[in-house]
Amino acid sequence: MVKNKKDIIIGIVLTALLLVVFLTRISAYLFMEVLQEAKFVGAAIGMANIFDIFSPQLNGSVFFDAGPLYYLILHISSLIFGGFTEFSVRFPSVIVYLSMFLVTYVLVRRMTNKKYALISAVTTSSLVLLILFSTISSPYMLSSCFAIGAILSVVTSVFSNNKKHKQWYFLWFWIGITLSVLIGGLQAVLLPLAVVIPVVIFSRRKKEFLNFTNFFPGVMIFVVVIYGALLLSCKINNYNHFTYIPELLEKIFAIDFSGKHYLCHFKKFAIAFVVGIMPWFFSFLAMIASYMSRVLKFLKNRYYFSQFEMTNERKVFCISMWGFFVSLLLLVIYPKNNYATLIPTLFFAAMTVAHYWYKYVDMDRHKLSVNYSSLLFYSSILLVTVGTVIVYFFFSQIQKTYIESLIPPLIILTLFVAIPGIIAIVLRRKVLNYSVHAFSSVLFFFILTGLLFNYVNSFGENDLVNFSIKAKKDGARLVTYDVPNKYSMDYYFKAPVVFNGKMTAEEIFNNYGDTTEVYVVLKLADLAYFDKFFVYEIIATGKQYCEITNIKYLPKDEVKANPEIAPDEEV
């Protein structure tokens, strides 16, 4: 009992420290347009304004890209923290991330042992992409975590002999799927069922799974809640559910088997997977190589296979590998995916890596491959650091400003990751080597949120936000000329922005000319077209965009004197 109490205390302390780390960062950067944060937040604000969770509004139109529960969660968080802010809408993702850490530890421990559970929980929760999305407002993060929790519940039931516990595991499975669907949409049901059904069949637990007391209550919760939500949504939005539901199912199960689709997905997600599974990427490659050699031994030597003991740890590894392949397959063949949908694939990949490291830490196996993969990881950090410092001296002063921001975090990674990691390998400190890997993810998190996010936003997103805030402060209308829809502008402007495509000079002047009450945002490259016809007041200028007002026609003499203007374009 004392040990259990110590475990609880240690778990609480670690969770509290992680909570502090993430909460200090989640409001440090603007909404990420590339990750569609502002889009979902805008829909949540629209839902809150009319308080109808089944009709989330985005710029006056119903927006169904996420489930109703997600918008409700954001609304509740905004009520707790005083409005829709970067902090309030990202807070639920942090809580779900920490809960996932605890759930993984508890369930895996019930299947195996304390050490294996701890390594599994730490490994899966230290993935760079998972950490990043835990500090981003995204329905896919929440939906993926509930789906993974549902899978782990059924897998745990396979290892349990307690009938009462089995009932609860199966019930939590369907509750997890229900929550996942209500947050991420009906397609969220695909992954849990695709992973769980073969596991139940091959473990010879079909009767247990289909048992009335195990199966019926959870299924009824799922059917009643989901179908009820669909009926309410159809009724409120004046849809015919007899036609709407089949159309919805058709969209969900639409699979693109074109080669072009596969190629695009491979290019898109290959790099994201490599970055997302850091700091365990090299360990993942070493694990694949190591276990592939074992498979070859199985095929060549039947005696070797007969001596193979299928322990609970190995069972968890096999199920994790199956989950990895299933999630990877769905990721490739399903056309409507973004980077957040990588989370289940990365999670199961990390579970396989956890088994690999557990064998190393607890049983002193895979020493050579672990040491080599670890050395490759630490050496990569050293080489990048040294290379960046050397390259710095060959760039111009303007380019140096970008590189200067990279040098301090790389030096920190070298001092606190690369050097301690190499020392751990030399001294044969297995736990220290693993701990350095896990700790590096926290440093990666600070570096990426502090540099990468701001770097991405520096290519115009920050400018657009500042322009929106300026227009709001001055009480002006905000419109754009040939600027793609940027929902972050709507959020920071606190009102819908009018996004226009290319317009003629006459249309520009008739709609927005000769007034200081309208601010027009356009690309710097488009100023050449405006210069042909207009004089205007520049309010602000950024890297890619500018903000102008008080648009007036040039004097006719100046227009006619411009040889670049065609006769039909003259004023």
Protein Blocks (a to p, Z undefined) as FASTA:
>chain_A
ZZmmmmmmmmmmmmmmmmmmmmmmmmmpccdfklommmmmmmmmmmmmnopaklcceehi
acfkbcfklmmmmmmmmmmnopacfklmmmmmmmmmmmmmmmmmmmmmmmmcmklmmmmm
mmmmmgfklmmmmmcccfklmmmmmmmmmmmmmmmmmmpcbfklmmmmmmmmmmmmmmmm
mmnojklmmmmmmmmmmmmmmnopmmmmmpmklmmmmmmmmmmmmmmmmmmmmmmnopaf
klmmmmmmmmmmpccfbfklmmmmmmmmmmmmmmmmpcklmmmmmmmmmmmmmmmmmmmm
mklmmmpccdfklmmmmmmmmmmmmmmmmmmmpmbbcfklmmmmmmmmmmmmmmmmmmmm
mnopaklmmmmmmmmmmmmmmmmmmmmmmmmmmpcfklmmmmmmmmmmmmmmmmmmmmmm
mmmmmnopaklmmmmmmmmmmmmmmmmmmmmmmmmmmnopmmmmmmmmmmmmnopacdde
hiacdfklmmmnopacdddddddfklmmmmmgoiakbccdddfklmmmmmmmmccddfbd
cfkbccdehiacddfklmmmpmkbcfklpZZ
